[in-house]
Amino acid sequence: MTVPLDSAAQLSQLLTSGEATAVEVAQEALRRIEASEPAINAFNHVAGEAVIRQAEELDKRRSAGQPLGRLAGIPVAVKDVLCTTEMPTTCASRMLRDYMSPYDATVIAKLRAADALLIGKTNMDEFAMGASTENSACGPTYNPWDRTRTPGGSSGGAAAAVAACDVPLSLGSDTGGSIRQPAAFCGITGMKPTYGRVSRYGLVAFASSLDQIGPMSWDAADNALLMSVIAGHDPRDSTSLPAAVDDYSLAVAQADVRGMRIGVIRDQLENPGLDDDARQAVQAAIDVFRDAGAELIDVRFQYSRYWVPTYYIIAPCEASSNLSRYDGAHYGFRSLGTREVVQKFGPLMAMYCHSRDDGFGPEVKRRIMLGTYALSEGYAAKYYTKALSVRRLIRQDYDDAFAKVDILLGPVTPTPAFRLGEKMDDPLQMYLCDLFTVGANLAGLPALAVPAGKTADALPVGIQLQAAPLHEPALYRAAGAFQQATEHHTRRPPQ
Ligand code: GLN
């Protein structure tokens, strides 16, 4: 029997009917990962034997008739920025090489409680800074659709692991687009939840006012399933929202956009940076939604040209503060420095400086310097405080839009997956990958990337749906309707 590693729903069915055991599923996932890793490099760590033992345990509990969790026997891969006690947490950084967390992130605890098989930690841009998974101390991840191209980033490994059909579900994190952009590049579905909907406890912090964890999968139904498991209030995260969790799976199943007002973000479609294939995908989606009974309304943002500049002030400022904890004393990596430096600055300062210089990669250092500059005496008012004011205007744009429409439709990325190496010498070009995604983070609202077509080169293209805070059900309802009417989410890369 073939084990469908591209569908959590189908796996669940086979497991409950007894047609497959959890051990068989775990073995098949490990086999599949072993076969695809040399070409894809999606994983920084694979759990191996531990997963088989966990699966045996599950099978025993199932045959004893004990109740099992919602993800019983489903392999899930998690981005290497989430703290796990049984696997290293490296953030793809030399700074955290071999680091073992003493506690599990809340989302990991929830996965365990749901009886998911935690199969491994996925590759990423170092500390989640990047859009191509090339800023990784573990080497780049390759796009399963075309191995000369990047899977996107920073959750590139999590997206590629799903796209390579290694696992049906993965968790990424999204500070400025890191779930949605790799989802779009890999032809899968990725949700950035409302800020505060999913606990950030145990997520290694990049920019705390923007970071969210979210699910990645082939289709909206699987996505909603994982979302239902991870969402909810957590007293350990002070920004966590107390609101009750909606039934996301029901929303996907409803698949109903009749009467829904969908705002088409015109200024994004007219942006000269937007590639033709990506524009066509949105245009085709407009027709799909109209045919399904939605009302399409044009919307314009006044401040969209400030999204990227605002993000690239606020995110580095928060990063420079969050990353000050890596000093060679608290965590694994330590470098004592050359004799010359020790003589000049003393042993303690030499350790701090050298540990940070040798432990961090170039992009992380760039962000720390940008953030430190923008926060420094005399500049903070000009940069950081100013960015905070603009952030409020950006949120106002969204509020104005949501007074008229229920959800927003637009592109995820300006272009499809670009070639490895193409943007590595030009940080500004890399930052422009975030042109359409950072708005949702700055405004704190939910946004979903959905597969929506292919380019002439057979590369995936996505569309992005956004809603007001806590309106994830509207996004899932629309994605359900879209996926009922289209087949983009059913396409798999050639093996
Ligand atoms: N590409 C963006 C950045 O480098 C987004 C990263 C993210 O969402 N983690 O900051």
Residues whose N, C-alpha, C, O or C-beta is under 5 A from the ligand:
A	BS01	LIG	A128 M129 G130 A131 G153 S154 S173 D174 T175 G176 G177 S178 D434
